[in-house]
Amino acid sequence: KAVGLSGKDGQFITAEKRDHVTEEDGKEVHHDLGRVGDVVKVDPDIIHSLMDSNFVPVVTCIASSEEGDDYNINGDMLAGHLAGALNAHLYLVLTDVDGLFRDIDDPQSLIKDLQLDELPELYDDVIKGGMIPKLDSCRIALSEGAQQAAIINGMKPERILQAAMGEDVPGTFISRTRKKTLQ
């Protein structure tokens, strides 16, 4: 039993207009992106209520500002904020590859485990293109309350349940802190 929602429903997601800034000729230039926004806050009460009543919430990436202006939110970013607000045990990001690779052409270069503080050094060289918003959403989820995030291959749907059940699946698993090993 699925229920479709947007962030506007019950005002459970608040957004603000995104201000895109670049530097041109040594000067800061602001670009108007129209109705594109960023998440400011998430109140997960409506999600908890639906789940407590055995409904599956399906959330679209539209939200309003405090003033009532509507914005389109990047789906990956919204999902990361929602996972953080829900204190998700595992936030799964699905893509068409097995995870983050040091070299996308080398299947043996899959990065299996990362800590949140290791992400910044990987941008540009390893994290690029379509992986940028996926890793940004993982960072958001973990920073806002999720316990663990993972990027796995959604083209192999059996892996979704396997990962959720804690089974070992190919993917990149990201934690807030380094796992302690027993000695």
C-alpha positions in Angstrom: 0.0 0.0 0.0 1.9 3.0 -1.3 1.1 6.6 -0.6 2.5 9.4 -2.9 3.7 12.5 -1.2 5.6 15.6 -2.0 7.6 17.7 0.5 4.7 20.1 0.4 2.3 17.6 2.0 1.9 18.6 5.6 4.9 20.9 5.0 7.1 18.0 6.1 10.0 19.3 3.9 11.0 23.0 3.9 13.1 24.3 1.0 14.9 27.5 0.0 15.9 28.8 -3.4 19.2 27.5 -4.6 21.7 30.2 -5.4 24.3 29.0 -7.9 27.5 31.0 -7.7 30.5 30.8 -10.1 33.6 32.9 -10.5 34.1 34.8 -13.7 37.0 37.1 -14.3 37.8 37.1 -10.6 34.2 38.1 -9.6 31.5 36.2 -8.0 28.5 35.7 -10.4 25.1 34.6 -9.2 23.0 32.5 -11.6 19.3 32.2 -11.3 18.3 28.5 -11.6 14.6 29.3 -11.6 12.5 27.0 -9.3 15.4 24.9 -8.1 15.8 24.6 -4.3 17.7 23.0 -1.5 16.3 21.2 1.6 16.4 23.3 4.7 14.6 20.9 7.1 12.7 17.7 7.3 10.0 16.9 9.8 9.6 13.1 9.4 6.4 12.8 11.5 4.1 12.2 8.5 6.5 9.4 7.3 6.5 7.7 10.7 2.6 7.9 10.8 2.3 6.3 7.4 4.8 3.6 8.1 3.2 2.9 11.5 -0.1 2.4 9.6 1.6 -0.1 7.2 1.8 2.4 4.2 4.9 2.8 2.1 5.6 6.5 1.5 6.8 7.4 -2.0 8.1 10.9 -1.9 8.6 13.2 -4.9 11.2 15.9 -4.9 9.0 19.0 -4.6 9.0 21.2 -1.5 8.0 24.7 -0.5 9.8 27.5 1.2 8.4 29.1 4.4 6.9 31.8 2.2 5.1 29.1 0.1 7.3 29.2 -3.0 7.6 25.8 -4.6 11.0 24.3 -5.6 12.3 21.2 -7.4 14.8 19.5 -5.3 17.5 17.1 -6.6 16.2 13.6 -5.9 19.4 12.3 -4.5 19.8 15.3 -2.1 16.2 15.0 -0.9 16.6 11.3 -0.3 19.8 11.9 1.8 18.0 14.5 3.9 15.1 12.2 4.4 17.3 9.2 5.4 19.1 11.4 7.9 15.9 12.8 9.4 14.6 9.2 9.8 17.9 8.0 11.4 17.9 5.2 8.8 20.0 2.2 9.8 21.1 1.8 6.1 20.6 4.4 3.3 20.8 2.6 0.0 21.7 4.5 -3.2 21.0 2.6 -6.4 23.0 3.1 -9.6 23.9 1.0 -12.6 27.4 0.0 -11.4 28.5 -1.9 -8.3 29.6 1.2 -6.4 32.4 3.7 -6.4 35.6 2.7 -8.3 39.1 4.2 -8.1 39.2 3.5 -11.9 35.8 2.9 -13.5 37.5 0.7 -16.2 39.0 -1.6 -13.6 36.4 -3.8 -11.8 39.0 -4.8 -9.2 39.2 -1.1 -8.0 35.8 -1.1 -6.3 36.1 0.8 -3.0 34.3 -1.4 -0.6 34.5 0.7 2.6 34.8 4.4 3.3 34.5 6.7 6.2 32.7 10.0 5.9 35.9 12.0 6.5 37.6 10.2 3.5 35.1 11.6 1.0 36.5 15.1 0.4 39.9 13.8 -0.8 38.2 11.6 -3.5 36.3 14.4 -5.3 37.6 15.2 -8.8 39.8 12.2 -9.1 37.5 9.4 -8.1 34.1 11.0 -7.3 33.0 12.7 -10.5 30.1 13.0 -12.9 26.9 11.2 -11.8 28.6 9.9 -8.6 28.9 13.5 -7.2 25.2 13.8 -6.2 25.1 10.2 -5.0 28.1 10.7 -2.7 26.8 14.1 -1.6 23.5 12.5 -0.6 25.4 9.8 1.4 27.3 12.6 3.2 24.1 14.4 4.0 22.3 11.2 5.2 25.2 10.3 7.5 25.7 13.8 8.8 22.1 14.2 9.6 21.5 10.9 11.4 21.7 7.8 9.2 23.9 5.1 10.5 25.4 3.8 7.3 25.1 4.5 3.6 25.8 2.3 0.6 26.0 2.6 -3.2 25.0 -0.6 -4.9 24.0 -1.9 -8.3 20.2 -1.4 -8.7 20.3 -3.3 -12.0 20.6 -6.4 -9.8 17.5 -6.0 -7.6 18.2 -9.0 -5.4 21.1 -7.1 -3.9 18.7 -4.6 -2.4 17.2 -7.1 0.1 20.5 -8.8 0.6 22.1 -5.5 1.6 19.2 -4.6 3.8 19.5 -8.0 5.6 23.2 -7.3 6.2 24.5 -9.8 3.7 27.8 -9.2 1.9 27.0 -7.7 -1.5 29.3 -5.8 -3.9 29.0 -2.1 -3.3 30.6 0.9 -1.5 29.6 1.1 2.2 30.2 4.4 3.9 30.2 4.9 7.7 30.4 7.9 9.9 33.4 6.5 11.8 35.9 3.8 11.3 34.7 0.4 12.4 36.5 -0.9 15.5 38.0 -4.3 15.2 38.4 -6.7 18.1 41.9 -7.7 18.9 
